Amino acid sequence: MGMLLRLTLASGLMIGLSGGAFAQVGTDEALNACIGAAKQQHQGLLTGWEIKKGDAGGEFEISMLAPDDRRWKMVCRDGKIVGEDQRLGTKDYEMLSGRKSVPEVSARATATVVYGGSTMHKMTYGLSWLGKPYYHYFLTTDDGRSAQVDVNAETGQIDSTRSERGSSWW
């Protein structure tokens, strides 16, 4: 599975455990540093991230939505933005930002509980067809299944999960 984001939530704290489930704090810290760098580069709302290379420094693709509805996709390495481009799209900053109350890092910690020891690859933020805001996390489980965990961005609760064997659907 490589050295990607491996997290386990125990007693409300991110801790390392022995065996197959352990916290790869270095990758999580690198991701958080890249999200922070992206927010400094472009004020706005985090709408997604994806781990491109999972070594300790990591390479991440970070998506942001600016208050003027411009979408930015940035590449981050070692906590620094090394590339960016503006994307086309129809996302509405006011609508998306007004519906979320749970920080992404909290939702990420919640999502790791479902499939302990899994490898997290990607997060997207958006609204369901009913207008509820969700963080969608895409993972690979220890036994090789592709999994998705949807965390409600208003309540911080897990609303749905699914997993399947075979190729990933993301």
NULUM-499250 format. One line per 4 residues: their letters; for each residue x, y, z of N, C-alpha, C. Coordinates in steps of 0.2 Angstrom, whole numbers. Each point is the difference from the previous one (the first is absolute). Layout:
residues N
a	X/Y/Z/X/Y/Z/X/Y/Z ~ ... $
***
This chain:
residues 170
mgml	4/-6/0/-4/6/0/4/6/0 ~ 7/0/1/4/6/0/-1/3/6 ~ 4/6/1/-1/4/6/-5/6/-2 ~ -6/-2/1/-5/5/-1/-3/2/7 $
lrlt	-5/4/0/-3/2/6/-3/-6/4 ~ 3/-2/6/-3/-5/4/-1/3/6 ~ -7/0/2/-2/3/7/-4/-5/4 ~ 0/1/6/-4/-4/5/-2/5/5 $
lasg	-7/0/1/-2/5/6/-1/-4/6 ~ 3/2/5/-1/-4/7/0/5/5 ~ -6/0/4/-1/4/6/0/7/-2 ~ -2/2/-6/0/7/-3/7/3/-2 $
lmig	5/-4/1/7/2/-2/3/-4/-6 ~ 4/3/-4/3/-4/-5/6/-3/3 ~ 0/-7/0/6/-3/3/2/-6/-4 ~ 7/-2/1/2/-5/-4/-1/-7/4 $
lsgg	-2/-5/-4/-1/-6/3/4/-6/-3 ~ 2/-5/3/4/-5/-3/-5/-4/-4 ~ 3/-4/-5/-3/-4/-4/-2/3/-6 ~ -6/-2/-4/-2/3/-6/-3/7/0 $
afaq	-2/2/6/-4/6/0/5/5/4 ~ 3/5/-3/4/4/3/-1/7/-3 ~ 2/5/4/-1/7/-3/6/2/-3 ~ 0/2/-6/5/3/-4/0/8/1 $
vgtd	2/2/6/-1/7/1/4/4/-4 ~ 6/-2/-3/4/4/-5/-4/2/-6 ~ -4/-5/-3/-4/2/-6/-6/4/2 ~ -3/-1/6/-5/4/2/2/8/1 $
ealn	6/0/3/2/7/2/2/3/-7 ~ 3/-3/-5/2/2/-6/-7/3/-4 ~ -5/-4/0/-6/2/-3/-3/6/4 ~ 0/0/6/-2/6/4/4/6/-2 $
acig	6/-1/-1/5/6/-2/-2/2/-7 ~ -1/-4/-4/-2/2/-7/-7/3/0 ~ -5/-2/4/-6/3/0/1/7/2 ~ 4/1/5/1/7/3/4/4/-5 $
aakq	4/-3/-4/4/4/-5/-5/2/-6 ~ -5/-4/-1/-5/1/-6/-4/6/3 ~ -2/0/6/-5/5/3/4/7/0 ~ 6/0/1/4/6/0/1/3/-7 $
qhqg	0/-5/-5/1/2/-7/-6/3/-3 ~ -6/-3/2/-7/2/-3/-5/-1/6 ~ -2/6/2/-5/0/5/-6/-4/-2 ~ -3/-4/4/-6/-4/-3/-2/-6/4 $
lltg	-3/-4/-3/-3/-6/3/4/-7/-3 ~ 2/-4/4/3/-6/-2/-5/-5/-3 ~ 0/-2/-6/-5/-4/-3/3/-7/-2 ~ 6/-1/1/3/-7/-1/7/0/1 $
weik	3/-6/1/7/-1/0/1/-8/-3 ~ 6/-1/-3/1/-6/-2/8/-2/1 ~ 2/-5/3/7/-2/1/2/-3/-7 ~ 5/4/-2/3/-2/-7/6/-5/1 $
kgda	4/2/5/6/-4/2/0/0/8 ~ 1/-6/3/-1/0/7/6/-1/4 ~ 6/3/-2/5/-1/5/0/5/5 ~ 4/1/5/0/4/6/-2/7/-2 $
ggef	4/3/-5/-2/7/-2/-6/0/-4 ~ -2/-5/-4/-6/0/-4/-1/4/-5 ~ -4/-1/-5/-2/4/-5/-7/0/-1 ~ -4/5/1/-7/1/0/-3/4/-5 $
eism	-6/-1/-2/-3/4/-4/-6/3/4 ~ 0/7/1/-5/3/4/-5/4/-4 ~ -6/0/1/-5/3/-4/-3/5/5 ~ -1/7/-2/-3/5/4/-5/4/-5 $
lapd	-5/2/4/-5/5/-3/0/6/3 ~ 2/5/-4/1/7/2/-7/4/1 ~ 0/5/4/-6/3/2/-4/3/-7 ~ 4/2/-5/-3/2/-6/-1/-6/-5 $
drrw	-1/-6/3/-2/-6/-4/5/-3/-5 ~ 6/3/1/6/-3/-5/2/-6/4 ~ 2/-5/-4/2/-7/2/8/0/-1 ~ 4/-2/5/7/-1/0/2/-7/1 $
kmvc	4/-3/-4/3/-6/1/8/1/1 ~ 2/-2/6/7/1/2/4/-6/1 ~ 6/-1/-2/5/-5/2/4/2/5 ~ 1/-4/6/4/2/5/5/-6/2 $
rdgk	6/2/1/5/-4/2/4/3/6 ~ 1/-4/5/4/2/6/-3/6/3 ~ -7/1/0/-3/5/3/0/7/-4 ~ 2/-1/-6/0/6/-4/-4/-1/-7 $
ivge	-3/5/-2/-4/0/-6/6/0/-6 ~ 0/-4/-4/5/-1/-6/-3/1/-7 ~ -7/0/0/-3/1/-6/-8/2/1 ~ -3/3/-4/-7/2/1/-3/2/-7 $
dqrl	-6/-2/-1/-4/3/-6/-7/1/2 ~ -3/4/-3/-7/2/1/-4/-5/-4 ~ -6/-2/2/-4/-5/-3/-7/3/-1 ~ -3/-2/-5/-7/2/-2/-5/-4/4 $
gtkd	-5/2/2/-5/-3/4/-6/4/2 ~ -5/-3/3/-6/4/2/-1/-1/7 ~ 5/-1/4/-1/0/8/-2/7/2 ~ -4/0/5/-2/6/3/3/1/8 $
yeml	5/4/0/3/1/7/-5/1/5 ~ -4/5/0/-5/2/5/-4/-6/2 ~ -3/-3/-5/-4/-6/2/4/-5/4 ~ 6/-2/-3/4/-6/3/3/2/7 $
sgrk	2/6/1/3/2/6/-5/1/5 ~ -6/2/-1/-5/2/5/-3/-6/3 ~ 1/-6/-3/-3/-6/2/4/-5/4 ~ 7/2/0/4/-5/4/2/3/7 $
svpe	0/-4/5/2/3/7/6/-4/3 ~ 1/-6/-3/5/-5/2/7/1/-4 ~ 5/1/4/7/1/-4/1/-7/-3 ~ 4/1/-6/2/-6/-4/4/-5/4 $
vsar	5/3/4/4/-4/4/-4/-4/5 ~ -5/2/3/-4/-4/5/-4/-5/-4 ~ -3/2/-6/-3/-5/-4/4/-6/-2 ~ 6/2/-2/5/-5/-2/2/-5/6 $
atat	1/3/6/1/-5/6/-6/-4/1 ~ -6/2/-1/-6/-4/1/-1/-5/-5 ~ 2/1/-7/0/-5/-5/5/-5/1 ~ 5/1/3/5/-6/1/-2/-5/5 $
vvyg	-5/1/4/-3/-4/5/-3/-6/-4 ~ -3/1/-5/-5/-5/-3/5/-6/-3 ~ 5/1/-3/4/-5/-3/7/1/3 ~ 1/-2/7/6/1/3/6/-3/-4 $
gstm	6/3/0/6/-2/-4/-1/1/-7 ~ -5/3/-3/-1/1/-7/5/6/-2 ~ 1/0/-7/4/5/-3/-5/5/-3 ~ 1/6/2/-5/6/-3/4/3/-6 $
hkmt	-4/1/-5/3/2/-7/-2/7/-2 ~ -6/1/2/-4/6/-3/-6/3/4 ~ -1/6/-1/-6/3/4/-3/5/-5 ~ -7/0/-1/-3/5/-4/-6/3/5 $
ygls	-1/6/-1/-5/3/4/-6/3/-5 ~ -6/-1/2/-5/2/-5/-7/-1/4 ~ -5/1/-4/-7/-1/2/-3/-6/-3 ~ -5/-3/4/-4/-6/-3/-5/3/-4 $
wlgk	-4/-4/-3/-5/2/-4/-6/3/4 ~ 0/-1/6/-5/3/5/3/7/3 ~ 6/2/-2/3/6/3/4/-1/6 ~ 1/-6/3/4/-1/6/8/0/-2 $
pyyh	4/3/4/7/1/-1/3/-7/2 ~ 5/-2/-4/4/-6/2/7/0/-2 ~ 4/-3/5/7/-1/-2/0/-8/-2 ~ 2/-1/-6/1/-7/-3/7/-2/1 $
yflt	1/-6/3/7/-2/1/1/-7/-4 ~ 5/-1/-3/1/-6/-4/6/-3/3 ~ 0/-6/1/5/-4/4/1/-7/-4 ~ 5/-3/2/2/-7/-1/0/-4/6 $
tddg	-3/-5/1/0/-4/7/6/-4/0 ~ 1/-3/6/6/-4/1/-1/-7/-4 ~ -6/-2/-2/-1/-6/-4/-1/2/-7 ~ 2/6/-2/0/2/-7/-7/2/-3 $
rsaq	-5/1/4/-6/3/-3/0/7/-1 ~ -3/3/-5/-1/7/-1/-6/2/5 ~ 1/6/3/-6/2/5/-1/7/-1 ~ -6/2/2/-2/7/1/-4/1/6 $
vdvn	2/6/3/-3/2/7/-3/7/-1 ~ -6/1/1/-3/7/-1/-2/3/7 ~ 4/5/1/-1/4/7/-4/6/-1 ~ -6/1/3/-4/5/0/4/6/3 $
aetg	0/6/-5/4/6/2/-3/4/5 ~ -7/-1/1/-3/4/5/0/-3/7 ~ 0/-7/0/-1/-3/7/7/-4/2 ~ 4/-1/-5/6/-4/1/-1/-7/1 $
qids	-6/-3/-1/-2/-7/0/1/-3/-6 ~ 2/-7/0/0/-4/-6/-7/-2/-2 ~ -1/2/-6/-7/-1/-3/0/-6/-4 ~ 5/-2/-3/0/-6/-4/7/-3/-2 $
trse	1/-6/-1/6/-3/-2/-1/-5/-5 ~ 5/-2/-4/-1/-6/-4/7/-2/-2 ~ 1/-6/-2/6/-3/-2/-2/-6/-5 ~ 5/-1/-4/0/-5/-5/7/-3/-2 $
rgss	0/-6/-2/6/-3/-3/1/2/-7 ~ 6/0/-2/1/1/-7/3/7/-1 ~ 0/3/-6/3/7/-1/-4/5/3 ~ 4/5/2/-3/6/3/-5/4/-4 $
ww	-5/3/2/-5/4/-4/2/7/0 ~ 5/2/4/2/7/-1/5/1/-5 $
***
